């Protein structure tokens, strides 16, 4: 299985430029992403929020992203001022804080997950399987595997 997480390991991703259609919608609320199934307090979770099929499938240029330390077996990320629309989240538990998803023969060696708890078989799940709607304050849970 090849999972290309591209640039989601970075610390912070800026909001897209104002001419991007995905930022033209009115801000309606916040998005809280709770990570479930963490087995260690070591490391951080790299989060990425995607607002289109194209950027999600490429695992590149997320609307927002963050690296958050795991504390007491828990990790969550809250994004404020999220415009109403369809989104997808990809994340992984960077247990050794080396800034990348470690692999063994192209298979992930660190836990990862996607919104809607969509499963990855031979590659990242499709956007249609991971997308969810933000319309006001929204909370999602993502199980890492």
N, CA, C and O atoms as CSV, one atom per row, in Angstrom:
chain,resi,resn,atom,element,x,y,z
A,1,UNK,N,N,0.839,-1.156,0.000
A,1,UNK,CA,C,0.000,0.000,0.000
A,1,UNK,C,C,0.889,1.226,0.000
A,1,UNK,O,O,1.814,1.319,0.807
A,2,UNK,N,N,0.630,2.149,-0.875
A,2,UNK,CA,C,1.385,3.384,-0.916
A,2,UNK,C,C,0.462,4.507,-0.487
A,2,UNK,O,O,-0.556,4.768,-1.130
A,3,UNK,N,N,0.819,5.170,0.600
A,3,UNK,CA,C,0.087,6.342,1.057
A,3,UNK,C,C,1.020,7.526,0.936
A,3,UNK,O,O,2.025,7.604,1.643
A,4,UNK,N,N,0.702,8.429,0.063
A,4,UNK,CA,C,1.512,9.619,-0.111
A,4,UNK,C,C,0.865,10.738,0.680
A,4,UNK,O,O,-0.152,11.291,0.260
A,5,UNK,N,N,1.450,11.077,1.831
A,5,UNK,CA,C,0.919,12.162,2.624
A,5,UNK,C,C,1.527,13.490,2.220
A,5,UNK,O,O,1.269,14.512,2.855
A,6,UNK,N,N,2.326,13.484,1.177
A,6,UNK,CA,C,2.857,14.719,0.624
A,6,UNK,C,C,3.322,15.698,1.672
A,6,UNK,O,O,4.199,15.385,2.476
A,7,UNK,N,N,2.746,16.874,1.670
A,7,UNK,CA,C,3.237,17.950,2.527
A,7,UNK,C,C,2.473,18.098,3.830
A,7,UNK,O,O,2.614,19.132,4.484
A,8,UNK,N,N,1.671,17.123,4.247
A,8,UNK,CA,C,0.882,17.357,5.457
A,8,UNK,C,C,1.707,17.289,6.723
A,8,UNK,O,O,1.186,17.589,7.797
A,9,UNK,N,N,2.955,16.911,6.647
A,9,UNK,CA,C,3.758,16.819,7.860
A,9,UNK,C,C,4.214,18.186,8.365
A,9,UNK,O,O,4.712,18.285,9.486
A,10,UNK,N,N,4.057,19.233,7.571
A,10,UNK,CA,C,4.500,20.562,7.992
A,10,UNK,C,C,3.757,21.057,9.217
A,10,UNK,O,O,2.685,20.550,9.547
A,11,UNK,N,N,4.313,22.027,9.876
A,11,UNK,CA,C,3.733,22.503,11.123
A,11,UNK,C,C,2.435,23.260,10.919
A,11,UNK,O,O,1.451,22.973,11.600
A,12,UNK,N,N,2.401,24.203,10.018
A,12,UNK,CA,C,1.208,25.022,9.835
A,12,UNK,C,C,1.047,25.343,8.363
A,12,UNK,O,O,2.017,25.654,7.672
A,13,UNK,N,N,-0.174,25.265,7.895
A,13,UNK,CA,C,-0.470,25.623,6.519
A,13,UNK,C,C,-1.360,26.842,6.529
A,13,UNK,O,O,-2.322,26.890,7.296
A,14,UNK,N,N,-1.073,27.824,5.710
A,14,UNK,CA,C,-1.909,29.015,5.677
A,14,UNK,C,C,-3.231,28.743,4.978
A,14,UNK,O,O,-3.363,27.784,4.217
A,15,UNK,N,N,-4.196,29.590,5.245
A,15,UNK,CA,C,-5.451,29.534,4.499
A,15,UNK,C,C,-5.122,29.917,3.068
A,15,UNK,O,O,-4.223,30.723,2.828
A,16,UNK,N,N,-5.845,29.343,2.120
A,16,UNK,CA,C,-5.597,29.655,0.710
A,16,UNK,C,C,-5.817,31.131,0.423
A,16,UNK,O,O,-6.441,31.849,1.205
A,17,UNK,N,N,-5.300,31.560,-0.696
A,17,UNK,CA,C,-5.465,32.950,-1.113
A,17,UNK,C,C,-6.943,33.283,-1.289
A,17,UNK,O,O,-7.759,32.400,-1.553
A,18,UNK,N,N,-7.278,34.558,-1.141
A,18,UNK,CA,C,-8.675,34.992,-1.165
A,18,UNK,C,C,-9.359,34.727,-2.496
A,18,UNK,O,O,-10.589,34.691,-2.542
A,19,UNK,N,N,-8.617,34.540,-3.575
A,19,UNK,CA,C,-9.253,34.293,-4.869
A,19,UNK,C,C,-9.635,32.834,-5.058
A,19,UNK,O,O,-10.241,32.492,-6.073
A,20,UNK,N,N,-9.302,31.972,-4.118
A,20,UNK,CA,C,-9.683,30.567,-4.185
A,20,UNK,C,C,-11.176,30.450,-3.913
A,20,UNK,O,O,-11.673,31.015,-2.939
A,21,UNK,N,N,-11.891,29.729,-4.755
A,21,UNK,CA,C,-13.344,29.601,-4.613
A,21,UNK,C,C,-13.740,29.016,-3.270
A,21,UNK,O,O,-14.809,29.337,-2.753
A,22,UNK,N,N,-12.897,28.160,-2.691
A,22,UNK,CA,C,-13.258,27.524,-1.426
A,22,UNK,C,C,-13.247,28.513,-0.270
A,22,UNK,O,O,-13.835,28.230,0.774
A,23,UNK,N,N,-12.595,29.671,-0.419
A,23,UNK,CA,C,-12.590,30.650,0.663
A,23,UNK,C,C,-13.593,31.766,0.410
A,23,UNK,O,O,-13.684,32.695,1.213
A,24,UNK,N,N,-14.342,31.704,-0.675
A,24,UNK,CA,C,-15.323,32.729,-0.992
A,24,UNK,C,C,-16.617,32.552,-0.202
A,24,UNK,O,O,-17.428,33.475,-0.136
A,25,UNK,N,N,-16.818,31.389,0.394
A,25,UNK,CA,C,-18.019,31.137,1.173
A,25,UNK,C,C,-17.913,31.836,2.526
A,25,UNK,O,O,-16.814,32.108,3.009
A,26,UNK,N,N,-19.050,32.119,3.124
A,26,UNK,CA,C,-19.056,32.786,4.423
A,26,UNK,C,C,-18.596,31.825,5.512
A,26,UNK,O,O,-18.978,30.654,5.513
A,27,UNK,N,N,-17.775,32.318,6.441
A,27,UNK,CA,C,-17.351,31.505,7.586
A,27,UNK,C,C,-18.570,31.228,8.453
A,27,UNK,O,O,-19.357,32.127,8.749
A,28,UNK,N,N,-18.714,29.965,8.857
A,28,UNK,CA,C,-19.901,29.616,9.620
A,28,UNK,C,C,-19.612,28.950,10.943
A,28,UNK,O,O,-20.522,28.842,11.765
A,29,UNK,N,N,-18.417,28.504,11.195
A,29,UNK,CA,C,-18.190,27.827,12.458
A,29,UNK,C,C,-16.803,27.269,12.598
A,29,UNK,O,O,-15.876,27.631,11.873
A,30,UNK,N,N,-16.692,26.373,13.557
A,30,UNK,CA,C,-15.408,25.740,13.831
A,30,UNK,C,C,-15.491,24.249,13.515
A,30,UNK,O,O,-16.574,23.669,13.441
A,31,UNK,N,N,-14.337,23.657,13.335
A,31,UNK,CA,C,-14.221,22.215,13.122
A,31,UNK,C,C,-13.283,21.678,14.182
A,31,UNK,O,O,-12.146,22.135,14.300
A,32,UNK,N,N,-13.752,20.710,14.957
A,32,UNK,CA,C,-12.904,20.042,15.934
A,32,UNK,C,C,-12.692,18.613,15.463
A,32,UNK,O,O,-13.654,17.892,15.198
A,33,UNK,N,N,-11.415,18.197,15.357
A,33,UNK,CA,C,-11.059,16.846,14.954
A,33,UNK,C,C,-10.462,16.147,16.172
A,33,UNK,O,O,-9.421,16.559,16.684
A,34,UNK,N,N,-11.126,15.087,16.632
A,34,UNK,CA,C,-10.644,14.299,17.761
A,34,UNK,C,C,-10.034,13.010,17.231
A,34,UNK,O,O,-10.641,12.313,16.418
A,35,UNK,N,N,-8.826,12.698,17.699
A,35,UNK,CA,C,-8.141,11.479,17.267
A,35,UNK,C,C,-8.424,10.383,18.281
A,35,UNK,O,O,-8.220,10.570,19.481
A,36,UNK,N,N,-8.890,9.246,17.802
A,36,UNK,CA,C,-9.212,8.105,18.647
A,36,UNK,C,C,-8.209,6.988,18.361
A,36,UNK,O,O,-7.688,6.878,17.251
A,37,UNK,N,N,-7.943,6.154,19.384
A,37,UNK,CA,C,-7.106,4.975,19.187
A,37,UNK,C,C,-5.621,5.186,19.344
A,37,UNK,O,O,-4.837,4.312,18.975
A,38,UNK,N,N,-5.204,6.334,19.887
A,38,UNK,CA,C,-3.777,6.546,20.121
A,38,UNK,C,C,-3.298,5.618,21.219
A,38,UNK,O,O,-3.942,5.500,22.262
A,39,UNK,N,N,-2.169,4.958,20.991
A,39,UNK,CA,C,-1.669,3.960,21.938
A,39,UNK,C,C,-0.459,4.432,22.734
A,39,UNK,O,O,0.023,3.715,23.611
A,40,UNK,N,N,0.035,5.631,22.435
A,40,UNK,CA,C,1.201,6.157,23.141
A,40,UNK,C,C,1.115,7.673,23.197
A,40,UNK,O,O,0.473,8.306,22.358
A,41,UNK,N,N,1.767,8.239,24.190
A,41,UNK,CA,C,1.843,9.698,24.305
A,41,UNK,C,C,3.021,10.273,23.529
A,41,UNK,O,O,3.163,11.491,23.426
A,42,UNK,N,N,3.857,9.411,22.989
A,42,UNK,CA,C,5.016,9.885,22.241
A,42,UNK,C,C,4.574,10.555,20.949
A,42,UNK,O,O,3.603,10.138,20.319
A,43,UNK,N,N,5.300,11.597,20.566
A,43,UNK,CA,C,5.125,12.201,19.256
A,43,UNK,C,C,3.981,13.175,19.137
A,43,UNK,O,O,3.447,13.679,20.125
A,44,UNK,N,N,3.620,13.425,17.884
A,44,UNK,CA,C,2.603,14.405,17.522
A,44,UNK,C,C,1.701,13.826,16.445
A,44,UNK,O,O,2.034,12.829,15.804
A,45,UNK,N,N,0.565,14.461,16.261
A,45,UNK,CA,C,-0.326,14.084,15.164
A,45,UNK,C,C,-0.269,15.201,14.127
A,45,UNK,O,O,-0.452,16.373,14.458
A,46,UNK,N,N,-0.018,14.835,12.880
A,46,UNK,CA,C,-0.021,15.771,11.767
A,46,UNK,C,C,-1.414,15.749,11.140
A,46,UNK,O,O,-1.867,14.715,10.649
A,47,UNK,N,N,-2.084,16.896,11.162
A,47,UNK,CA,C,-3.441,17.043,10.631
A,47,UNK,C,C,-3.396,17.832,9.331
A,47,UNK,O,O,-2.575,18.736,9.177
A,48,UNK,N,N,-4.274,17.492,8.397
A,48,UNK,CA,C,-4.442,18.288,7.184
A,48,UNK,C,C,-5.916,18.337,6.833
A,48,UNK,O,O,-6.599,17.313,6.842
A,49,UNK,N,N,-6.404,19.532,6.523
A,49,UNK,CA,C,-7.793,19.756,6.117
A,49,UNK,C,C,-7.801,20.130,4.644
A,49,UNK,O,O,-7.167,21.102,4.235
A,50,UNK,N,N,-8.522,19.352,3.857
A,50,UNK,CA,C,-8.605,19.571,2.411
A,50,UNK,C,C,-10.009,20.015,2.032
A,50,UNK,O,O,-10.997,19.530,2.585
A,51,UNK,N,N,-10.089,20.949,1.076
A,51,UNK,CA,C,-11.376,21.472,0.641
A,51,UNK,C,C,-11.747,21.121,-0.777
A,51,UNK,O,O,-12.728,21.641,-1.309
A,52,UNK,N,N,-10.965,20.228,-1.410
A,52,UNK,CA,C,-11.306,19.812,-2.775
A,52,UNK,C,C,-10.794,18.405,-3.037
A,52,UNK,O,O,-9.854,17.937,-2.394
A,53,UNK,N,N,-11.419,17.752,-3.979
A,53,UNK,CA,C,-10.994,16.405,-4.366
A,53,UNK,C,C,-9.567,16.430,-4.902
A,53,UNK,O,O,-8.768,15.540,-4.608
A,54,UNK,N,N,-9.258,17.445,-5.683
A,54,UNK,CA,C,-7.951,17.511,-6.333
A,54,UNK,C,C,-6.808,17.611,-5.315
A,54,UNK,O,O,-5.832,16.865,-5.403
A,55,UNK,N,N,-6.926,18.518,-4.364
A,55,UNK,CA,C,-5.838,18.668,-3.401
A,55,UNK,C,C,-5.791,17.477,-2.449
A,55,UNK,O,O,-4.713,17.073,-2.013
A,56,UNK,N,N,-6.962,16.910,-2.122
A,56,UNK,CA,C,-6.992,15.745,-1.247
A,56,UNK,C,C,-6.314,14.552,-1.925
A,56,UNK,O,O,-5.446,13.915,-1.328
A,57,UNK,N,N,-6.699,14.247,-3.156
A,57,UNK,CA,C,-6.128,13.082,-3.849
A,57,UNK,C,C,-4.628,13.234,-4.037
A,57,UNK,O,O,-3.905,12.237,-4.028
A,58,UNK,N,N,-4.143,14.461,-4.208
A,58,UNK,CA,C,-2.702,14.698,-4.344
A,58,UNK,C,C,-2.014,14.755,-2.978
A,58,UNK,O,O,-0.785,14.722,-2.904
A,59,UNK,N,N,-2.804,14.840,-1.884
A,59,UNK,CA,C,-2.274,15.022,-0.529
A,59,UNK,C,C,-1.283,16.181,-0.528
A,59,UNK,O,O,-0.188,16.089,0.028
A,60,UNK,N,N,-1.699,17.271,-1.164
A,60,UNK,CA,C,-0.830,18.432,-1.290
A,60,UNK,C,C,-1.668,19.700,-1.154
A,60,UNK,O,O,-2.836,19.728,-1.544
A,61,UNK,N,N,-1.070,20.731,-0.606
A,61,UNK,CA,C,-1.678,22.045,-0.516
A,61,UNK,C,C,-2.995,22.036,0.269
A,61,UNK,O,O,-4.013,22.499,-0.245
A,62,UNK,N,N,-2.995,21.518,1.504
A,62,UNK,CA,C,-4.221,21.551,2.297
A,62,UNK,C,C,-4.616,22.983,2.629
A,62,UNK,O,O,-3.778,23.886,2.644
A,63,UNK,N,N,-5.914,23.178,2.898
A,63,UNK,CA,C,-6.387,24.501,3.305
A,63,UNK,C,C,-5.748,24.915,4.626
A,63,UNK,O,O,-5.320,26.056,4.796
A,64,UNK,N,N,-5.693,23.977,5.543
A,64,UNK,CA,C,-5.079,24.226,6.842
A,64,UNK,C,C,-4.418,22.942,7.320
A,64,UNK,O,O,-4.791,21.848,6.897
A,65,UNK,N,N,-3.450,23.078,8.191
A,65,UNK,CA,C,-2.788,21.926,8.766
A,65,UNK,C,C,-2.103,22.302,10.057
A,65,UNK,O,O,-1.853,23.479,10.321
A,66,UNK,N,N,-1.803,21.313,10.850
A,66,UNK,CA,C,-1.163,21.581,12.139
A,66,UNK,C,C,-0.522,20.303,12.658
A,66,UNK,O,O,-0.983,19.196,12.380
A,67,UNK,N,N,0.536,20.480,13.407
A,67,UNK,CA,C,1.182,19.392,14.118
A,67,UNK,C,C,0.871,19.622,15.596
A,67,UNK,O,O,1.214,20.668,16.146
A,68,UNK,N,N,0.217,18.639,16.246
A,68,UNK,CA,C,-0.244,18.790,17.629
A,68,UNK,C,C,0.327,17.654,18.474
A,68,UNK,O,O,0.226,16.486,18.097
A,69,UNK,N,N,0.921,17.992,19.608
A,69,UNK,CA,C,1.488,16.997,20.528
A,69,UNK,C,C,0.385,16.128,21.129
A,69,UNK,O,O,-0.715,16.608,21.401
A,70,UNK,N,N,0.689,14.849,21.332
A,70,UNK,CA,C,-0.220,13.922,22.007
A,70,UNK,C,C,-0.020,14.118,23.509
A,70,UNK,O,O,1.113,14.156,23.990
A,71,UNK,N,N,-1.119,14.241,24.244
A,71,UNK,CA,C,-1.070,14.427,25.696
A,71,UNK,C,C,-2.070,13.486,26.351
A,71,UNK,O,O,-3.252,13.487,26.005
A,72,UNK,N,N,-1.598,12.692,27.288
A,72,UNK,CA,C,-2.466,11.768,28.026
A,72,UNK,C,C,-3.272,10.858,27.093
A,72,UNK,O,O,-4.439,10.567,27.357
A,73,UNK,N,N,-2.644,10.415,26.006
A,73,UNK,CA,C,-3.298,9.508,25.070
A,73,UNK,C,C,-4.372,10.156,24.215
A,73,UNK,O,O,-5.163,9.464,23.574
A,74,UNK,N,N,-4.402,11.489,24.205
A,74,UNK,CA,C,-5.429,12.209,23.447
A,74,UNK,C,C,-4.792,13.273,22.576
A,74,UNK,O,O,-3.707,13.780,22.862
A,75,UNK,N,N,-5.497,13.594,21.507
A,75,UNK,CA,C,-5.049,14.666,20.627
A,75,UNK,C,C,-6.262,15.188,19.867
A,75,UNK,O,O,-7.068,14.415,19.349
A,76,UNK,N,N,-6.374,16.500,19.811
A,76,UNK,CA,C,-7.439,17.090,19.002
A,76,UNK,C,C,-6.953,18.411,18.429
A,76,UNK,O,O,-6.017,19.036,18.926
A,77,UNK,N,N,-7.632,18.804,17.364
A,77,UNK,CA,C,-7.278,20.026,16.649
A,77,UNK,C,C,-8.563,20.764,16.352
A,77,UNK,O,O,-9.515,20.187,15.825
A,78,UNK,N,N,-8.590,22.049,16.693
A,78,UNK,CA,C,-9.760,22.869,16.397
A,78,UNK,C,C,-9.367,23.929,15.385
A,78,UNK,O,O,-8.372,24.632,15.554
A,79,UNK,N,N,-10.164,24.031,14.334
A,79,UNK,CA,C,-9.958,25.018,13.281
A,79,UNK,C,C,-11.122,26.002,13.366
A,79,UNK,O,O,-12.283,25.600,13.282
A,80,UNK,N,N,-10.820,27.270,13.531
A,80,UNK,CA,C,-11.849,28.307,13.630
A,80,UNK,C,C,-12.155,28.901,12.257
A,80,UNK,O,O,-11.348,28.808,11.332
A,81,UNK,N,N,-13.321,29.507,12.142
A,81,UNK,CA,C,-13.733,30.237,10.938
A,81,UNK,C,C,-13.676,29.379,9.679
A,81,UNK,O,O,-13.107,29.783,8.664
A,82,UNK,N,N,-14.265,28.201,9.756
A,82,UNK,CA,C,-14.291,27.300,8.604
A,82,UNK,C,C,-15.517,27.625,7.751
A,82,UNK,O,O,-16.641,27.578,8.249
A,83,UNK,N,N,-15.318,27.951,6.482
A,83,UNK,CA,C,-16.460,28.227,5.611
A,83,UNK,C,C,-17.338,26.986,5.427
A,83,UNK,O,O,-16.833,25.863,5.431
A,84,UNK,N,N,-18.627,27.183,5.267
A,84,UNK,CA,C,-19.531,26.061,5.000
A,84,UNK,C,C,-19.088,25.358,3.728
A,84,UNK,O,O,-18.711,26.007,2.752
A,85,UNK,N,N,-19.136,24.031,3.740
A,85,UNK,CA,C,-18.763,23.279,2.555
A,85,UNK,C,C,-18.355,21.858,2.870
A,85,UNK,O,O,-18.503,21.383,3.996
A,86,UNK,N,N,-17.835,21.183,1.849
A,86,UNK,CA,C,-17.378,19.800,1.976
A,86,UNK,C,C,-15.865,19.778,2.162
A,86,UNK,O,O,-15.124,20.501,1.495
A,87,UNK,N,N,-15.427,18.924,3.094
A,87,UNK,CA,C,-14.010,18.831,3.430
A,87,UNK,C,C,-13.622,17.379,3.655
A,87,UNK,O,O,-14.475,16.499,3.765
A,88,UNK,N,N,-12.311,17.147,3.722
A,88,UNK,CA,C,-11.766,15.844,4.104
A,88,UNK,C,C,-10.566,16.107,5.002
A,88,UNK,O,O,-9.859,17.103,4.846
A,89,UNK,N,N,-10.350,15.194,5.947
A,89,UNK,CA,C,-9.203,15.283,6.843
A,89,UNK,C,C,-8.344,14.040,6.668
A,89,UNK,O,O,-8.857,12.923,6.587
A,90,UNK,N,N,-7.042,14.244,6.612
A,90,UNK,CA,C,-6.066,13.157,6.644
A,90,UNK,C,C,-5.123,13.468,7.799
A,90,UNK,O,O,-4.782,14.626,8.041
A,91,UNK,N,N,-4.708,12.426,8.504
A,91,UNK,CA,C,-3.796,12.639,9.623
A,91,UNK,C,C,-2.952,11.403,9.846
A,91,UNK,O,O,-3.292,10.310,9.392
A,92,UNK,N,N,-1.842,11.589,10.554
A,92,UNK,CA,C,-1.046,10.444,10.991
A,92,UNK,C,C,-0.362,10.780,12.299
A,92,UNK,O,O,-0.115,11.947,12.605
A,93,UNK,N,N,-0.055,9.740,13.072
A,93,UNK,CA,C,0.620,9.883,14.359
A,93,UNK,C,C,2.115,9.745,14.126
A,93,UNK,O,O,2.632,8.642,13.951
A,94,UNK,N,N,2.787,10.858,14.128
A,94,UNK,CA,C,4.240,10.894,13.933
A,94,UNK,C,C,4.891,10.573,15.281
A,94,UNK,O,O,5.326,11.469,16.004
A,95,UNK,N,N,4.947,9.288,15.601
A,95,UNK,CA,C,5.373,8.843,16.936
A,95,UNK,C,C,6.798,9.254,17.288
A,95,UNK,O,O,7.108,9.458,18.462
A,96,UNK,N,N,7.660,9.377,16.297
A,96,UNK,CA,C,9.049,9.742,16.586
A,96,UNK,C,C,9.352,11.198,16.235
A,96,UNK,O,O,10.508,11.618,16.282
A,97,UNK,N,N,8.337,11.958,15.891
A,97,UNK,CA,C,8.482,13.394,15.587
A,97,UNK,C,C,9.579,13.689,14.569
A,97,UNK,O,O,10.329,14.655,14.713
A,98,UNK,N,N,9.663,12.844,13.534
A,98,UNK,CA,C,10.665,13.107,12.497
A,98,UNK,C,C,10.080,13.860,11.296
A,98,UNK,O,O,10.773,14.068,10.300
A,99,UNK,N,N,8.809,14.266,11.385
A,99,UNK,CA,C,8.212,15.090,10.341
A,99,UNK,C,C,7.767,14.345,9.104
A,99,UNK,O,O,7.497,14.966,8.076
A,100,UNK,N,N,7.682,13.017,9.179
A,100,UNK,CA,C,7.226,12.257,8.013
A,100,UNK,C,C,6.529,10.985,8.474
A,100,UNK,O,O,6.746,10.513,9.590
A,101,UNK,N,N,5.694,10.439,7.604
A,101,UNK,CA,C,5.050,9.158,7.862
A,101,UNK,C,C,6.071,8.080,7.533
A,101,UNK,O,O,6.433,7.894,6.371
A,102,UNK,N,N,6.533,7.374,8.550
A,102,UNK,CA,C,7.509,6.308,8.322
A,102,UNK,C,C,6.831,5.123,7.649
A,102,UNK,O,O,5.681,4.799,7.945
A,103,UNK,N,N,7.561,4.480,6.739
A,103,UNK,CA,C,7.024,3.336,5.997
A,103,UNK,C,C,8.022,2.186,6.026
A,103,UNK,O,O,9.219,2.372,6.248
A,104,UNK,N,N,7.487,0.999,5.796
A,104,UNK,CA,C,8.289,-0.205,5.622
A,104,UNK,C,C,7.791,-0.841,4.330
A,104,UNK,O,O,6.645,-1.284,4.254
A,105,UNK,N,N,8.637,-0.887,3.329
A,105,UNK,CA,C,8.249,-1.407,2.007
A,105,UNK,C,C,6.966,-0.749,1.519
A,105,UNK,O,O,6.057,-1.442,1.062
A,106,UNK,N,N,6.875,0.564,1.604
A,106,UNK,CA,C,5.764,1.384,1.140
A,106,UNK,C,C,4.510,1.287,2.005
A,106,UNK,O,O,3.525,1.965,1.715
A,107,UNK,N,N,4.513,0.484,3.037
A,107,UNK,CA,C,3.375,0.387,3.943
A,107,UNK,C,C,3.612,1.293,5.145
A,107,UNK,O,O,4.734,1.353,5.648
A,108,UNK,N,N,2.601,1.990,5.612
A,108,UNK,CA,C,2.778,2.876,6.765
A,108,UNK,C,C,3.237,2.106,8.005
A,108,UNK,O,O,2.686,1.055,8.333
A,109,UNK,N,N,4.241,2.632,8.683
A,109,UNK,CA,C,4.737,2.037,9.924
A,109,UNK,C,C,4.236,2.821,11.137
A,109,UNK,O,O,4.505,2.448,12.279
A,110,UNK,N,N,3.500,3.916,10.879
A,110,UNK,CA,C,2.923,4.718,11.943
A,110,UNK,C,C,1.416,4.805,11.710
A,110,UNK,O,O,0.952,4.748,10.571
A,111,UNK,N,N,0.652,4.943,12.802
A,111,UNK,CA,C,-0.811,5.003,12.666
A,111,UNK,C,C,-1.256,6.211,11.842
A,111,UNK,O,O,-0.630,7.270,11.894
A,112,UNK,N,N,-2.329,6.049,11.090
A,112,UNK,CA,C,-2.872,7.101,10.238
A,112,UNK,C,C,-4.389,6.955,10.196
A,112,UNK,O,O,-4.934,5.926,10.596
A,113,UNK,N,N,-5.058,7.985,9.711
A,113,UNK,CA,C,-6.512,7.911,9.600
A,113,UNK,C,C,-7.051,8.985,8.675
A,113,UNK,O,O,-6.356,9.930,8.302
A,114,UNK,N,N,-8.322,8.807,8.317
A,114,UNK,CA,C,-9.017,9.722,7.413
A,114,UNK,C,C,-10.406,10.010,7.964
A,114,UNK,O,O,-10.970,9.204,8.704
A,115,UNK,N,N,-10.945,11.152,7.601
A,115,UNK,CA,C,-12.301,11.475,8.031
A,115,UNK,C,C,-13.268,10.387,7.572
A,115,UNK,O,O,-13.021,9.693,6.586
A,116,UNK,N,N,-14.365,10.254,8.299
A,116,UNK,CA,C,-15.361,9.184,8.114
A,116,UNK,C,C,-14.758,7.812,8.391
A,116,UNK,O,O,-15.375,6.788,8.101
A,117,UNK,N,N,-13.551,7.793,8.955
A,117,UNK,CA,C,-12.841,6.544,9.223
A,117,UNK,C,C,-12.768,5.657,7.980
A,117,UNK,O,O,-12.811,4.430,8.060
A,118,UNK,N,N,-12.655,6.327,6.824
A,118,UNK,CA,C,-12.510,5.600,5.557
A,118,UNK,C,C,-11.226,4.790,5.596
A,118,UNK,O,O,-10.209,5.245,6.121
A,119,UNK,N,N,-11.277,3.620,5.052
A,119,UNK,CA,C,-10.118,2.716,5.072
A,119,UNK,C,C,-9.268,2.873,3.823
A,119,UNK,O,O,-9.767,3.060,2.713
A,120,UNK,N,N,-7.971,2.789,4.049
A,120,UNK,CA,C,-7.016,2.784,2.950
A,120,UNK,C,C,-6.692,1.339,2.625
A,120,UNK,O,O,-6.324,0.565,3.509
A,121,UNK,N,N,-6.825,0.978,1.374
A,121,UNK,CA,C,-6.489,-0.388,0.967
A,121,UNK,C,C,-5.154,-0.396,0.249
A,121,UNK,O,O,-4.151,-0.834,0.813
A,122,UNK,N,N,-5.126,0.080,-0.979
A,122,UNK,CA,C,-3.861,0.139,-1.710
A,122,UNK,C,C,-3.367,1.566,-1.863
A,122,UNK,O,O,-2.244,1.795,-2.311
A,123,UNK,N,N,-4.203,2.524,-1.493
A,123,UNK,CA,C,-3.829,3.943,-1.510
A,123,UNK,C,C,-4.803,4.670,-0.593
A,123,UNK,O,O,-5.689,4.055,0.001
A,124,UNK,N,N,-4.631,5.978,-0.484
A,124,UNK,CA,C,-5.558,6.756,0.339
A,124,UNK,C,C,-6.981,6.572,-0.199
A,124,UNK,O,O,-7.169,6.454,-1.410
A,125,UNK,N,N,-7.983,6.548,0.684
A,125,UNK,CA,C,-9.361,6.431,0.215
A,125,UNK,C,C,-9.743,7.626,-0.659
A,125,UNK,O,O,-9.108,8.679,-0.600
A,126,UNK,N,N,-10.766,7.454,-1.454
A,126,UNK,CA,C,-11.227,8.520,-2.335
A,126,UNK,C,C,-11.854,9.656,-1.534
A,126,UNK,O,O,-12.345,9.447,-0.425
A,127,UNK,N,N,-11.832,10.849,-2.099
A,127,UNK,CA,C,-12.433,12.026,-1.468
A,127,UNK,C,C,-13.900,11.772,-1.139
A,127,UNK,O,O,-14.366,12.153,-0.065
A,128,UNK,N,N,-14.623,11.141,-2.037
A,128,UNK,CA,C,-16.053,10.905,-1.795
A,128,UNK,C,C,-16.287,10.036,-0.557
A,128,UNK,O,O,-17.353,10.111,0.056
A,129,UNK,N,N,-15.305,9.214,-0.185
A,129,UNK,CA,C,-15.433,8.367,1.007
A,129,UNK,C,C,-15.015,9.078,2.287
A,129,UNK,O,O,-15.361,8.640,3.384
A,130,UNK,N,N,-14.281,10.161,2.154
A,130,UNK,CA,C,-13.771,10.861,3.324
A,130,UNK,C,C,-14.453,12.200,3.553
A,130,UNK,O,O,-14.303,12.787,4.625
A,131,UNK,N,N,-15.195,12.694,2.576
A,131,UNK,CA,C,-15.745,14.048,2.700
A,131,UNK,C,C,-16.867,14.098,3.737
A,131,UNK,O,O,-17.604,13.135,3.949
A,132,UNK,N,N,-16.956,15.244,4.359
A,132,UNK,CA,C,-18.002,15.536,5.331
A,132,UNK,C,C,-18.369,17.001,5.161
A,132,UNK,O,O,-17.641,17.762,4.524
A,133,UNK,N,N,-19.488,17.387,5.727
A,133,UNK,CA,C,-19.984,18.752,5.576
A,133,UNK,C,C,-19.756,19.536,6.859
A,133,UNK,O,O,-20.042,19.066,7.960
A,134,UNK,N,N,-19.236,20.735,6.687
A,134,UNK,CA,C,-19.158,21.695,7.778
A,134,UNK,C,C,-20.217,22.746,7.497
A,134,UNK,O,O,-20.201,23.408,6.459
A,135,UNK,N,N,-21.137,22.887,8.444
A,135,UNK,CA,C,-22.195,23.897,8.345
A,135,UNK,C,C,-22.510,24.321,9.776
A,135,UNK,O,O,-23.488,23.863,10.366
A,136,UNK,N,N,-21.687,25.187,10.322
A,136,UNK,CA,C,-21.758,25.527,11.739
A,136,UNK,C,C,-20.662,24.788,12.477
A,136,UNK,O,O,-19.763,24.217,11.860
A,137,UNK,N,N,-20.737,24.798,13.801
A,137,UNK,CA,C,-19.719,24.105,14.595
A,137,UNK,C,C,-19.853,22.605,14.388
A,137,UNK,O,O,-20.943,22.049,14.515
A,138,UNK,N,N,-18.745,21.956,14.070
A,138,UNK,CA,C,-18.733,20.547,13.692
A,138,UNK,C,C,-17.640,19.827,14.469
A,138,UNK,O,O,-16.546,20.359,14.653
A,139,UNK,N,N,-17.942,18.608,14.926
A,139,UNK,CA,C,-16.962,17.766,15.609
A,139,UNK,C,C,-16.916,16.435,14.879
A,139,UNK,O,O,-17.958,15.827,14.635
A,140,UNK,N,N,-15.713,15.972,14.524
A,140,UNK,CA,C,-15.555,14.648,13.927
A,140,UNK,C,C,-14.533,13.868,14.734
A,140,UNK,O,O,-13.662,14.447,15.384
A,141,UNK,N,N,-14.648,12.554,14.683
A,141,UNK,CA,C,-13.675,11.662,15.309
A,141,UNK,C,C,-13.016,10.836,14.228
A,141,UNK,O,O,-13.682,10.306,13.338
A,142,UNK,N,N,-11.697,10.730,14.315
A,142,UNK,CA,C,-10.929,9.937,13.356
A,142,UNK,C,C,-10.149,8.879,14.126
A,142,UNK,O,O,-9.367,9.198,15.022
A,143,UNK,N,N,-10.365,7.634,13.773
A,143,UNK,CA,C,-9.676,6.513,14.390
A,143,UNK,C,C,-8.380,6.262,13.633
A,143,UNK,O,O,-8.380,6.150,12.408
A,144,UNK,N,N,-7.253,6.172,14.384
A,144,UNK,CA,C,-5.988,5.847,13.725
A,144,UNK,C,C,-5.826,4.334,13.712
A,144,UNK,O,O,-6.245,3.632,14.633
A,145,UNK,N,N,-5.199,3.849,12.625
A,145,UNK,CA,C,-4.970,2.408,12.441
A,145,UNK,C,C,-3.504,2.190,12.190
A,145,UNK,O,O,-3.072,1.052,12.006
